[in-house]
């Protein structure tokens, strides 16, 4: 690792074409806080399955598509691809950290003590009821292998949002809440109506 005269650290001495080390990859993306989600789906027998995820994003508003990056070693991935349904839950600061820890594990009893129901637009899909800001019920559009992960593209069939609550954020092993009140003016912030076009059409 090297540190320049601005106090910025980096990894040097690499010749062209050498693969980036996994630690460098994690350091780069771990340097900023990310939102946290729980992705749920159904096993062949209809029982609920799920995992914690921070690698997800919006793709397209028309049609409404989102993307989730799933580790190929995930025990939930085969069920998701087989059922072709899943839900993405945006976790709230209040109660969401416990959900994130529970669904990040490898237990077969993640849903014990967790309030849930099946979806409305996607009836076979489990939906969490507590500790979330909202959820999107999705049907599988396609999946694409990408390194040691699978990119899962979902069509958003229905979304439900709760107005109250703060988003849960995660950075380098620590959970925290977004403390800016909804609708509050933030100096220098890009208006919500302008943000998508400013970012995606620049």
Residue, then its C-alpha position, 0 to 999 in steps of 0.5 A: x500500500x502507498x500513501x500520497x502527499x494528500x493522505x490518500x492510500x492506494x495499492x501500487x506496484x502492479x503491472x498492467x493486466x494483473x488481477x485486482x486483489x479481492x481485498x482491494x475490491x472490498x476496500x474500494x466498495x466498503x469505503x462508502x455506506x450502502x443501503x441494505x436489503x433482504x431478498x426473499x424467495x420460495x423453495x420448491x415446497x413453498x417454504x420461505x428463503x432469504x439472504x441479506x444483500x447490499x449489491x442491488x440497484x435500479x435499472x429501468x423505470x419503464x419497464x420497472x426493472x431492478x438488479x441484484x448481485x448474488x454470490x454463486x455459492x448462495x444456497x438460496x440462488x437455485x430456489x430463486x432461479x427455479x421459482x422465478x420470483x423474489x422480493x427485495x426489502x429495503x431495511x429500516x434503521x429501526x429493527x433492520x439491523x437484526x434482520x440483516x444479521x439473521x438473513x446474512x447467516x446460513x441457518x435453515x431457521x431464518x424465518x423463525x420469529x419473523x413476521x411475513x406473508x405471501x405477496x399480493x402481485x406475486x403470490x408465491x413470494x414471501x414478504x417481510x412485514x417488520x423492520x423494512x421501509x418497503x418492498x418490491x415483489x418481482x418476477x425473474x426477467x433474466x440472470x447473467x453469470x458475472x465472475x463469482x456472482x450472478x446478476x439477477x434482473x427482476x421485473x418489479x410487479x408491485x412496490x409498497x413503501x412506508x412513509x415513516x422510518x429511516x433507511x439502514x446503512x452499512x459501512x465496514x461492518x457497522x450498521x447505522x441509520x440515515x438521520x436526515x429527515x424525509x423532505x428536509x433541505x440538504x445544502x448542495x443536494x440534487x433535486x429528486x426529480x432531476x437526479x435520475x436524468x442527471x446521472x443516467x443521461x449525462 
